[in-house]
Each structure stands twice: as structure tokens, then as C-alpha cells.
Amino acid sequence: KQEVTQIPAALSVPEGENLVLNCSFTDSAIYNLQWFRQDPGKGLTSLLLIQSSQREQTSGRLNASLDKSSGRSTLYIAASQPGDSATYLCAVDSGNTPLVFGKGTRLSVIA
Amino acid sequence: NAGVTQTPKFQVLKTGQSMTLQCAQDMNHNSMYWYRQDPGMGLRLIYYSASEGTTDKGEVPNGYNVSRLNKREFSLRLESAAPSQTSVYFCASSLNRAGETQYFGPGTRLLVL
């Protein structure tokens, strides 16, 4: 059974800092990996989707990498801003089963 | 283009009452999902519908039923609500079941007393 772990559970950084969020999964036979953002009291918003054949995806200040063999993904946020404060979740699609989510990393960017 | 909409936004029930959570999407997606989100437990799949006319159990289906009314609508029913079903419920949709981005609704906050 696929399990997804996100460390740390919470992170606080000063504005302007570059940061990395981590996601690990137990079964490397994945279809893709997705990163989502969730603001308090809101639904999830998709940030990036990395196919199993890809090593990374970029969108603006966000860069997500995937190392299938080691069961890890990272989300890199450059030049963090207070507006980046949210919970970030990763989810793994194994193809034959629906998405399995990690519990998220709650990020606070302090002005 | 509203994306995924859910009703109601908030509901309070007494133990044993029933209710239906409604979800609709206007993106012509084939697959739809119901999740619950609880503190410390993360997001867990209740039921999903890979395509119109099909439904399948997820990780936590007990106490729930679903109906894929048509391609746009997917409802979640609690027949006899229990305090353990107090949660935030999210509906999501994707173009197809595998390999696609999921789009989420704003959620329904349910309190069962």
C-alpha cells in the first residue's frame, strides 16, 4: 500500500528566503506526483504535476523535482513571500489506485 | 466557468439525521471524487466515480453512499450521521481517473452533534 510522508509538518521562514519542502513515498511504481496548495478554510489548488518520466517541473518561483528510484520529491520555493503562506500537500498517483495524499507541510512566511 | 461547486458550505446535524452533500463540475470531466479531511489524518478518499455510471469505494467508505447522477453531478449521502463524521468534505474532479490533475471544490464543513 502506497504511503506518502511530508517532513516537516510545519515550517516558518523569513520573507525572501529560498526553501525546500520534502515528500517521500514508499512504492516507486508511480504514474505521477502532484503538489497542491491549500489556504486556510479553502479547497486544494494544483501547483505542479510531474509525470513519472520527468525529473522536474517549473512554474514561476516554484520548482518540483522527482526521484522515483529513491521515492522522493521536493518542492523548491524561491524568494518566499508572505502570500506563499499555506499548507502544501503532495499526492502520488499509482495509476491503478486513486491519489494518495501526504498530510502536508504548513508554511508560514514572516514579513 | 465555476469549476467544482459544493453545497452546502456548512451544516450542523444531530446524530442519526441524514443529509446529502451535492457536488457539480462544469469542466466536462469524466472522474469525480469525495474526500474527507480531518486534523492529523490528512485527506482520505471516501468514494470515487471513474466515469459516468460507475462508483468505487475509497479508503473510508463506511457510513456513506454516493450517486453519480450524470456526468456533471456526484452526490454524497450520510444515511445516519455520527459524531465521527464531523469533518470537512471535499469534492474533486479530473478529466480521467489516472494521470490527470484533480480540481477541488471549496469544501463543506459538517458538524454532527
Interface residues (C-beta under 8 A of the other chain):
Chain A: Y31 N32 Q34 F36 G41 K42 G43 L44 T45 S46 L49 Q51 L89 A91 D93 G95 N96 P98 L99 F101 G102 K103 G104
Chain B: V4 Y33 G40 M41 G42 L43 R44 L45 Y48 G58 F90 A92 R97 A98 G99 T101 Q102 Y103 F104 G105 P106 G107
